[in-house]
């Protein structure tokens, strides 16, 4: 019997569960039982797809109604209403995560087994996404293959137009018009429009109308024995993105149509409800017929007369086999389907991963026995077969999300012990002298080497099943090293006088933040909770302000506290909403705040860069030449041209997104687009911004110091009394902090460039809040320094204050170690920018638009790096400022006249070493806060592993905490070892050369 032809308009989704794919291929000769049905002589048995096509595009009564994408793809609905036995419209469930197919390939319902079988006996034509050729390189006819680049998400038409140009000749009069058996056309325009401008945009309306016209032309050209299948690989959320498991993302449209004889008899509506399940599409008032997307695998295989792929777990779709009153062909299809699933389960149980099925095998066996008892023709065969195949699917889905309790406990133990070690090292960093700290670090290195040997020895012994030797080695090494540090077996004893433990409200904030992750409601609203917790970390400086010795210090502390809180509250205004927060949340990150539908993104302004940059350089100049240096005047430090790099790069980054808005919204007009290629200008601006930042960093590496030194001989009265040399060092009081801030602003540029306009405003507010916190820390240290001076010498301190100074005598702030009260606000400040830049702990909040910032196409490794910068860049950037807590306004040496040259040299070295040690303590505090959050999220995910929302809420938040800790630790290590060490060394060298120059000039004068 001749096979009917097949027409496919693309289609795939992604299945990322942990499943062993068996290499066995089904064939018709491996058993005496039938493995397939005769191909239907009057239909073509295919499948079809338009990426991101949702059922609501064709039929929708949902509220709020969108004229841009609801009921635009009208042909499927119209033909289903006119020809109910020839046209079927389904809601197809796509297994999450609904990630972008271009990264994974068509591997879910398009099993490789079915393509191996198809390519062996059929002529397959393909046109569309070139990813298919990397997955199925030899399956398509070389003369009927037309692939196009799929990585340019801003290109909305090239792929679609290419498919149209090559599809219709195959249906009419080309040389291959009557030689194909199967056509695949993978349109990308709808998916790209969603990513680029969202579903509520005139471009989406135009693209769906184009797809509707294409379907009309295809239907007109279909012959009587061709089956048309149109489907979406996934849906899209209200922003146009996908990747998560929300209802909008896992709901895709599926339309099956034939112009020939009816595909199904009128009796299929009388089948039991379990054969025809229905669900209510989000926002709809009535339910709709629903299938699993993987049901296409057995359905199409049997329609084509092919054996069902061996790894299949789908169930045949009843409507396409119910061709008589007795449903005889449907029963045969289910019998073949059930036996194939049974064969797969048996083979899987005999494989290396077969132990996964041991706990549920009895349940599966009972269901199979029930089916087998009806296989001889007794009533109830269909129900028993559907019950067995669906049970197998749901059972395997749950098993492939299985847990290993032993490894989970071991991981939690390692994290908990690491946290204890971290707090121990943090505490000792504030108690050891510099020499003691060096000896302590040397002892820790010996501990690591010793523990690795013990861990290797433990790895030889298999104490638990399911744990490999490598895992034992890693656990043993971690366990031994952490216990050694905690017990102090290889560490020098702490100093005899330990400072008493001082309770702080910041520890309460940390505890509340970490334990709150056991609540899914807190995780939903974490952005609001963090904005609520942040002001409580300001209680210690507020208490200091109440007892400040001078009114000016009190006003400074209160002003910076207020400034900090205002910036945090302004950042909290920008947010995106998880679906669980509806209808109590309104999107304010480039969405209209009053509706759930997406609105046009507001245009960025190039003034953002200048507006943001003004407070940075104003405060920097104020911090470089502060009141602490009597000879210094508040004027900007000359930084060898570096001061102009950051504002130029930031303005270029903002202008790049302004052009993106003009290009995507059409606001520039056709005339402007005709004369100017906005995409090219955007690319040039983006690369200009990035290259300027990299060049500034290179220049900073060569000349990091931001000091302005001038000297002259004494004049006037001073000259008549005694000859000498007067040296003015502008920026002396902040010699360590100013270079770090300069480099930090240069590092801000790539993050700024990868962030959308609303996120750039958030980054500006976060930067201002960071500077406010640094000034707040400095003001509180000034207050404590004055209090100590009053306690030691009230008369001298009072006389010093009467001269107009607001600091302690000696010209420097009291040297103190960085406290956790100063660290907690900074690390908490790193959290709001993540949420305020349009992110949540969900895959769907990833902003794929950032991947094409530097080019019009996806490119590696630039595109992944841009996504990381867009997602985690703000958090990592704020946390990387931890060393500033230690070096901000820390002078390299005292300014007292009576200090001798030898004492100055020793003091300068001591000040640099103290800055490094205190910076280490600040970095440890940041790391410990994030590690505590990691332990909280990991514990909640482990404890609630059987919770309904473990993969939707708790596991994603744990993954986010892990990535944040990993990247922040990496950046802090680089910042501490490379940046702070480089600054301290260069500043010390400058003052050493300065001292030699002063002595030389003094000799000349004498």
N, C-alpha and C positions, 0 to 999 in steps of 0.2 A: 504493500500500500504506500502510495506517495505521501511524503511528509508535506504538510501545509507550510507556507512561508511565515516568517516572523518579523515583526517590526517593533523595535524598541527605541524609546526616546530616553535612554540613559537610566541611571538610578542606582544608588547604593547608600548604605549607612555604615556605622562602625560598631563593632562589638569588642569591647576591651576587657571582658571578664577573663579571669585566670583559668583558661581551659586548654587542655592538651588536645591538639588537633591530630587525629590519627591519619596516617598516610594511606590507609586502605581506600580503594576506589571501588564503588559498587559497579557490578556488571550483571548482565542477564543470564550468565552461564554458571554462576557460582552456587546455584541452588535449584532444586526441583520446583520450588514455589515461584510463582510469577513475581518479577521485580518491577514491572511497568505495565502500562496499558497500551493498546494500539493507538497510534496518533490519530487525533480527531481529523477526519477527512475534510471537514468543512470549515475548519478554523486554523488560524496560524499559531496559536499558543505562545505568545511572548509576554513581555513585561515592559513598563515604561516609566520615565522619570524627568522631572524638572527640579533641580536642587532647591531645598528650602520651601518647596511648594506645600502649602497648608490646605486642609480641607476648607477653611474659611474663605480661601480665594475663590472657590467655586460656589459654595452655598453657606450662607451665614445669616443668622438673625441676632447675632450677639450685640451686646451693648457694652461700651459705646461703639457705635457703628463708624467704620472708617470708609470713606469714599475712595480711598487710594488703593485698598487691597481687598476689601470685602465684596464678594459677588462680582468680581471682575473677570475671572476665568469662567465664563458662563456656559461654554459648550458642554462640558461634562454634565452639568445639572440639567440642561435642556434635553439632551439626548437620553439621559436616564429617566426623565419624566415621560418622554414620548415612546421610548422603547425599553421598558423595564426588564425585558428578558434578554436583551442584547447589550445593555449598558448597566454597569454596576459601579457605584461610587462608595468608597470605604474611607474610614479613618484608620490609617495604618500606624500602629505603635512602633516607634523606633527605640531600640534599647539604648539607654544612656551609658556613658556620656556621649552626647551628640556632637562630637568634635568634628573639626573640618575634615572632610574626606580627602582633600588634597594632601594631607599629612599622613593619612593612613592607607588610602587605597580602597577600592570597592571590595570589601572582604566579608561583609555580614551576610546578606541574603544571596549575594552572588558568590556562592561557594566556588573555590578553584576547581573542585571536582566536576561541577556542572559545565565549566568551561572546557575542561579537558575532554569531556564527552561530546560537547557541542562541536568543538573544533575538529574532532576526529571525523565527523560525518556531515557537518553543515558548513555552508559558506557564510561567514559572519562579517558584516560590514560595520565599521565603527567611525564615528566622528565626534569630536569634543575634547574633553579634558585629557591631556597627554599622560596623566597619572595612570590611566588604564594600561598603557603600553609597558609601563614598568612592572605592573602586577601580572599582566597576561601578555608577555612579549611575542608569543608565537600563535596566538589564538585567532587573529584577525587576518582577513584576506588582504594581501599587500596592495592590491589595486583598488581596494575599497576602504582604505584607512586614511583618515584625515584628522590628525591630532593638532591641538592648539595649546599654547602656553596658558596655564591656569593660575599662575601666581600673581598676576597683576589684578588686585581686587578693585582697583579704580577703573579698569577697562571693562565697561559694561556691555559692550556690543561685539567685539571682535570674534569671540568664540561662537556666540549665537549666530552672527551673520555668516560665519564660516560653515556652520552646520546647515543652515538654510540653503546656502549655495550648493552644497554637496548632497543634501538629503533628497530634494525633489527630483533631480535627474535620475536617481535610483528608482523613483516611483513612476517615472514617465518614459524617457526615450534614450537614456545613456547606454553605453555598451554593456554595462553590468545590470541593466534594468530588470532582467529576468533570470539572473544567475544567483542572486542572494537568497538565503534562507532566514537570516536573522540580522536585523539592523539595530545598532545601539547609537543613540544620539544624546549626548550629555550636555545639555544647556547649562550655562553658568550665570547668566545675566541676573536672574532673580536673586540668587545668593549674593552676588557681588553688590547689587543695589542695596540689599539689607545691611551688609557690612558698611557700605560707604555712606549712605544717607538715612538708613532706617526704613521701616515699612510705610510710615505715614509721610509719604513724599510724592510729589507729582511724577518723579522718575519711576517709582514703583508702579504707579498706575499705567504709565506708558509701556513699561516692560511687560506687565501682565497682559495688557491688550495685544502686544506683539505676539506673546505666546498663545493667546486665544486665537489669533488669526492663523498662526502656524498650524494649530490643531485642526482648524476648519479646513485648511488646504489639504492636510494629511488625510482627514476623513473623506474628503471628496475623491481622493485618489486611491483609496483602499479598494482592493478587490474583495470578493466574497469569502475567500479562505484565509484572510489575514486578520490576526488579532492585534489590537493596539492596547498597550498598557502604559499609562502615564502615572508617575509617582514622584513624590519628593523623598529625598533621603532623610530629611528631618524637617522640623519646623523652625521658627525663629521667635525670639522674645520681642517685647515691645520696642527694644532698641535696634532690632535687626540682627542680633548676634545669636549664637547657639553654642552648645558645648555641655550644658547642664542637663538636669532631669526635670525641669519644670513642665507643666502640661503643654504649654505652647511650643516647647522645644521638641518633645517626644511625639507630638501629634503631627503626622504628615498625611497628605492626601494620596489616595490610590484610585485610579479610574481604569476600568477594563471594558473594552468595547469591541464589537464585531459587527460588520454590516451584513454578514451571512445569516444563516438560520439561527434561531434563538440559542444562546449559550446555555440556558437553563429553562426547565419547564415551569409552569405556574405553580406547581406543588411545592417548590422549595420553601415557600413562605410558611408551610404547614409543619416544617421540621421542628424538633424540640428547640427550646430557647438556648440550650447550651451549645447548639451548633451555629447559632446566629447571635452572638453576643453584641450588645450595644453599649456605648458610653456616651456621656454628654460632653461635647466639646466645650472648652473654657468659654464662658460667657453666653453659651447657647441656652435656649429654653427647652429644647427637646433632644432626646438621645439620637444617636446615629449608629449605623452598622459599623462594627469595628473588627479588624483583624490584626494579627501580629505581622510585622514586616517579613519575618523569616518564613511565614506561610507561603511566600512566593516560591521558595525553593522546591518543595514537593509538588506544588500545583503546576508550575511551568514544566517541571521534569516529566510528569505524567502526561500533560497535554502534548508535549513534543515526542512522546513515545520513548523517553529515555529513563533509565533507572534513577531513583532518587539518590542524591549524593549521600555517601556513607555517613558523614558527620552531621547530617540534618537533624534538627529537633523541632521543625515546624510541622503544622498540620494542614492538610489540603483544604482549600476554600470550598465550601459546599456548593455555592451557586454555580460553579463552573463544571460540576459533575452530576448535578441533579437533573438528568435529562429525561426521566420517565417517572411515572407515578410511584413505582416501587423503589426508586432510587437505587437500582441495581448497580449502575456504574459508580455511584458515590460509595456504596458499600465496598466494592472491589478496590477503589482508590484508598479508602481508609484501611482496609486489610493490608494492602501493600505498605502503606505509610506506617502502620503500627509495627509490622514485622521489621521494617528497616530500622525504626527507632530501637526496637528490642535488640537487633544485631549490633547496633552501635553501643548500647549500654553494656552488653556482654563483652564486646571487644575492649571497651574502656576499662571495665573492671579487671580484665586480664592484663592491662598495661601497667606501666610503672606508677601511674597515679591512681590505680584501681582502688586503693584503700579508702579513697574519698567516698566511695559508694557503700562501704560496709555498713554504716549506720542506718542507711535508708533503703538498703536492698530488699529487706522484707516487705516494706510498703510497696515498692515497685513490683515485686514478685506477686503480691496479692492482686494488684491492679492488672497485671499481665494474665494471671490465671483467670480472672473474671472475663477478660477479653477472649482468651483462648477457648473458654467454655461456650462462647457465642459464635466462634469462627466457623462452626459446621453449618451455619444457616439459621440458627435459632434467633428469635426476635431480640433486639437490643444490641446487635453488633455495632451499629454506628455509635451509640452512646458509650459503649464500653471502649471502643477504639479512641474516641475523642478524649474520654476520661484518662486513658493511659498515656496518650501522647502529651496532653497538657500537664499531667502530673510529672512526667519525665522532664518537661521543659522547666517547670517551676522548681522542681527538686534540684536539677543541675544548676539553675541560676543561683539558688541559695548556697549550694555547695561550692561553687566557684568564687563565692565571696566568703570563703571559710577563714577561720582564724587558727593560729597556733598559740595556745595559751602559754606554753613554756617560753617561747621566744618573746611574747608580749611581756611576761613578768620579768624576764631577763633584761629586756630593754628598759623597762621602768626602773629596775634596780640600778642599772648603769646611769640613767639620767639623774636619779635621786642622789646617788653617791657622788656623781660629778658636781651636782649642785652644792652638796655639803663641802666638797673640796674647794669649790670656787669661793664660797663664803669664808672658808678658813684662810685661803690665800688673800682674799680681800681684807680680812681683819688684820692679818699680819703685816700687810703692806703699810698700814698706818702706825704700826708699833716698832718695826725694825728700823735701825739706822741704815745708812747706805751700805756699809760694809756687811752688816748682818743680812741685808736683803740679797746681796750678791752671793753670800754663802748659802742662803736658803734656796736660791734658784739653782745653784750647782748641785745641791742635794736632791732637788726634784728631778734633775736630769738623770742622776744615778738611780732614782726610784723607777723611772720609766724603763731604763735598760734592764734592771733586775726583774721587773714585773713582766716584761715581754717573755723572758725565759720561763718564768713560772706559768704564764699563760700558754705557751707552747706545750709545756708538760701536761697541763690540764687538758689540752685539746686532744691528747692521745686517748684519753679515757672517755668512752661514750656513756654518759650517765642517763641520757634521755633519748627516746626514740624521736625521730623527726628533727633532730638537731645535728648539723654537720660538724665535722672536725674544725673547719674554719670558724664557724660560729662559736664553738667552744673556746678556741684560741682567743678570739676577740673579747669574749666575755671574761675569760680568765685574766687576760692582761688588764682589762679595765677594772675588774674587781680587786686584783692585788694592788695595783697602783693607787687606787682611791683609798683603800683601807690603810695602806702604808702611810699615805699623807695624813689621813685623819688621826691615826694612832701615833703619829710622830716618830715612827721607828727609825727613819733615815733623815730626820729633819733636826736642825739645831733648835734648842729650847727657846721659847719666847722670852723676851726681856723680863726681868724680875718684877718691874712695876708696870702693870697693865692698866690702861685707862678704863674706868668703869663703863659698863654697857649703858648707853643712853637710848632710852626708848624714843621712838619717833613716829609721828603720824604717817610718815611715808611707808613704813613697814605694814601698817594697817591697810593702806591703799594697795600695796603689792599683794597682800593676802586676799583681799576682796577681789582683786582683778583676776587672780589665778584660780580661785575656787569657784568663781562664777561661771566657768565654762561647763559645769555639770548641768547647767540650765540651757535648754535650746532657745528659750525666749531671750536670755541675755545675749547669746550669740547672734540672734536675729538683729538685736538693737545695740550691738557692741559700740557702734560709732557714737550713739547718744550716751552710753554708759561711760565711755572714756572721757568725753567732754564734761561729764558730771564729776568724774574722779579727779581730773586735773587741778581744779581750783583748791582741792583739799591738800595738795602737796605744797601749797603756798602758806600753810599755817605757821611753820617755823619762821620764815622771814617776817611774817606779820607780827609774831610775838616779839621778835627782835626790834621791829620798828617801834613797838610800844615803849621799849626801854632804851631807845637810842639816845646817846648823850647829847646830840644836837638836833635842832629842829630841821636843819637842812638835810641831814641824813634820814630823818624820819620821813620827810617829804619825798626824797629820792626813792626810798624803799616802797612806799605806798604807791608812788606814781608808776614805777616799773611793774609792780604787782597788777595794777589796774590795766596797764598797757598789755601785759602778757595775757590776762584773762579776756580782754576785748578781742585780741587776735584769735584766740582759741574759739571764742563764740562765733566770730565771723567765719572761721573755717568750717564750723559745724553746720552752717547754713547750706553748704554744698554737699549733696549726698545722692546716692542712687539707692533704690529700694529693692530688697529681696522680695520675691513673690509672697513669702510668708507674712510680710508686713502689710500687705494690702488688706483693707482699704485705708489703713491708718497712716500711711506714709505717702508723701508726694515727692516725686523726683525733682530735684533742683539743679542737678549737674547737667547743664546744657539741655534741659527739658523744661517745658512749661510747668510751673508749679501747681496748677490747678486741675490738671487732668492726668490720666494714666497714659494717654497717648503721647507719642514722641512729638516734639515740636522742633522747628528748625534751630540749629545750633547758633548761638549768638556769635557774631563775628569777633575775633580777637582784635585788639588794637595795638599798634606799635608803641603807643604811649605806655603800655604795661611795663615794658622793659625799663623805660626811663623812670616811670613812677616808682617801680620797685627798686631801682638802683639808687635813687636819691637817698633814702634813709640809710642804705648800707654804707655809702661812702661818706655821708655826713657823720654817722656814728663812728666809722673807722677813723676819720680824722680826729674826732673828739677823743677816741680811745687811744690814738697814737700819741697825741700831745696833750695830755690831760693835766688837770690841776695838780697832780702829784709832782710834777716837774716844774719848779718855780720858774725855770728859765725858758720853758716851752710855751709857745703860743698856739692857739687852736687853728692851725692852718693845715691843709692837706699835704701829706708826705709825697715827695716826688719819688715815684716807683719805676723809673726807667721805662715809661710807656705802658707798664702793665695795667695801670689803672684804667686805661681806655679799652682793654681787651674785653672785659666782662660786659660792660654796657653795650658795646657793639654786637657781641655775640648774642646777648639776650634780645636785643631789638630785632636782629635777624631771625631768631627763632620765633618770635611773635609774628613777624611779617610773613614767615613761611606758612603759619596756620591761617593768617588772614587771607592769603591767596588760596589756600585750600578751601576756605569757606566760600570765597567768590566763585571758585571753579565748580564746586559741588552744588551750590544753590542756584547757579545761573545768574547771580546778581551782576556779574561783570558784563553780561550781554554778548550777543553774537559778534558784534563789531570788535569788541576788545579781544575776544578769543581769536578772531581771524588775524589780527595784527600781532598778537602776543601769545606765545605758548606759556600759559600759566604753570603748567606742570614742570617745564624746564626751568622757569624762574624759581619755583619752589625748591627744586633740587639744588640749584646753585646757592640759594640762600641757606638751605640746610647745611650743605657742605661748608659754606663760608663760616657759619656759626661754629660748626664742629672743629674745623681746622684752626680757627682763631683761638678756641679754647685750648686745643692741644698745643698750639704754638705758645700761648701764654703759660701753660704748665712747663713747657721746656725752658722758657725764659726764666720762670720762677726757680727752676732747679739750679740754674746757673747763678742767679742773683736773688736769693730769697729774703735778704734783710731789707727792711723798710725803715731805715734810719737816715736822718739828715744831720750830719755832723759839721759844725763850723767852729772855728777858733780864731782868736785874735789876742793881741797883748792888751793888758789892762790900760784903761784911759781914765782921765778925769782924776777924781780924788783917789781912786784906787791906785792909779799910776804914781802919784806923788808919795804915797806911803810905802808901797812895795811893788817892785816889778814882778810880773807874772803873766800867765797865759790863761785866758778865759775860754773854756770849751763849752759849747752849747750842743746838746744831743737831743734833737727833736724826735720823739717817739721812744725815748728811753724807758718810760714806765711800762710800756706795752711792747717791748722789743721781741718777746716770744709770741705773744698772741696775734699781733698784726700780720706777720707773714702767714700764719696758719689760716686766718680769715681770708686773706688774699687768695690762697690756694683753694680754699673751700668754695669761694665764689666762682672760681674757674671750673671746679668739679660740678657746680650747679648747672652749668651750661648744657651738657648732654642730657641731663634729666629734664631740664626746661624744654629742650628741643623735642624730646620724645613725648611731652605732655600736651594735651589739648588745651585750648584757651582757658576754660574754666579751671583746669588744674594749674595753669600758670599763675592765676590769681591766688590760688591756695598756696602754692610754693612761695609767692611773695609774702603772704601773711605768716607762713611758717618761719621764713627767714627773719622777719622783723621780730616775731615772738622769741626766736632763738637769741637774737642780740639783746632783747629786753631781759631775758633770763640771765645772760652773762653780766649785764650791768647790775641786775638785782643781786647776784652772787657777790659781785665786787662791793656793792654798797653794804651788804650785811657783814662782810669781812672788815670793812672800814669801821662799822659800828662796834664789832667785837674787839678790834684793835684799840679803839679809843677807850673802851671799858677796861681793857687790860692795862693801858697806860695810866688811866686814873687810879687804878688800884695800886700801881707801883710808885708813881710820882705825881700826885694830883697837881702840885704847884707848877711843875714844868709843863704838864699837859695843858693846863688852863692858860698858861702864858703862850703856848704854841697856838692854841685855838684863837686867842685874842689877836694874833697876827693875820687872821683871815683864813687859816688852813682848816680843812675838815677831816684831815687824816691824823694818824698818830705821829708823834715826834719821830724824826728820822727820815721822813719822806716816803715811807713804804707802808704797805698794809701788813698787818700782823700775819706772819707765815703760818698757815694751818693746812692740814691735810684735807682733801676733798671729802665732804661728808655725804652720806646717802640722801640727806635732805636736799642737797644740791643736785644729785644725780637723778633722783626720781622724776622731777618735773621734766628733765630733758628727755629721758627715755619714754615717758608718757607722751611728750610732745611729738615724738616720732610716729605715734599711732594715728592721730587724726588726719594727717596728710594722705595716708593710704585710703581712708574712706572718702575724704573730701575730694580726692582726685578721680572719683568715679569708680571705686573698686569695693568689692565685698569678698568674703571668703567663698567664692563660687567661681566655677570655670567660665560661666557666661558673662562675668564682669570683665574678662580680659578684653582689652581694647586693641583689636587686630588692626585698626586703622594706623597705629603707630608703626607697623612693619614696613610701610612704604613711605616713611618720612624722607629717607635719603635717596630713594629711587622709585620709579614707577612700578617696579616688579619686586617680588620677594627675592631676597638674596641672602646667602649664608656666608659668614655668621652674623651679618649686620642685622637682619630682621629679628632673629631671636634675641639679640642683645638689646635692640630697641624695645621689645616687649618687656624684657626684664627691667630696663630703665623706667619704662612707663609704669610698671606694676609695683616694683619694690624699690625703685630709685628714691622716692621721697623719704621713705622710712629709713633706708640705709644712710642717706645723706644727712638727715638730722642727727641720727645716732652717731655718725662719724665725727661729729663736733665735740665728742666727750673730752678729748685732751684740752679743749679750750677752758673747761672748768678749772683746770689746774694751772694753765699758763696765762690766762687772761689777766692783764695788768700785773703781771709778776715781773719785777725789775731784775735785771741780771746781777745787780749788786747794790749795796747800800750807797747812799749819797753823802755820807758824813765826811767832813773835811779831814778829821783826825785819823782816818784809816790809812795805814801805811801801804806802800806799793806791794810788798810781799803779802800782806793781809788781804789786799784787794784781789790779787791773783787767786789766792786760796778761796776767798769768798765767791769769786766769779765761778770757779769750778764747782763749788758746793751748790750754788744757786742753780746751775744747769743740771746737775745730778738730781737735785731735789725736784726740779720741774719734770724730769723724766720719770722719777719714782711716783710723783703725785699724778702724772698723766696715766701711768699704768694702773693706779688705783681707780681713777675715773673710768677707764676702759673696762676694768674688772667689774665695777658696779653696773655698768650698762649691760654687760654680758650676763651677769647674774640675774638681773631683772628679766631679761628675755628667756633665760634658761628656766626660771620659775614659771613663766607663762607656758613654755614648752612642756614642762612636767604637768601643769594643770590641764592643758589640752590633750596630752597623751593619756593621762589618767582617765579623763572623762570619756575619750574615745574607746579605751579598753573596758572601762566599767559598763558603758552603755553600748557595747558592741552588738547587742541584739535589739537595740532600740530601732524603731521604725525609721528614724532619720539619721542613723549613724553615718551613712555615705553622703547624705545631703547636708548635714550640719557639722557633726563632731569631727569626722575624719578630714574634711577640707580645712577646717580651722587648725587642726593639728599639723597638716602639711604646710599651711601658711606660716605657722609659728616656727617650724623647722627651717624653712627657707629663709625667714627673716633672721633667725639666730645664726645660721651658717654664713650668710652674706655679711651681716654686721660684724661678726667675729673676724672674718677675713679682712674686711676694710679697716677695722680697728687695729689689727696686727700690722698692716701696711702703714697706717697712719702713725702708729706709735714708733715703729722701728725706723721707718724711712723719713717721715715728715718731721716729727718732733725732734728726733735725733739730729736730723740735718739742720733744722733751725737752731737748736741749742749749740751745735758745733760752730755754725757760721757766725752766730751772734758773739760767742766767746772769742772767736778769731778776730772779729772786728774790734772788740774792746781791747784785746791784746795789742793789735796794731795801733789803736788810738793812744794807748798808754805810751808806746815807744815814740810816737809822733809828738806827744805833749812834752816828754822829757827833752827831745831834740830841740823843739822850739824854745823851751825854757832856757836851755844852755845858750842858745843864740842870743836870747834877751839879756842874760846875765853877762 
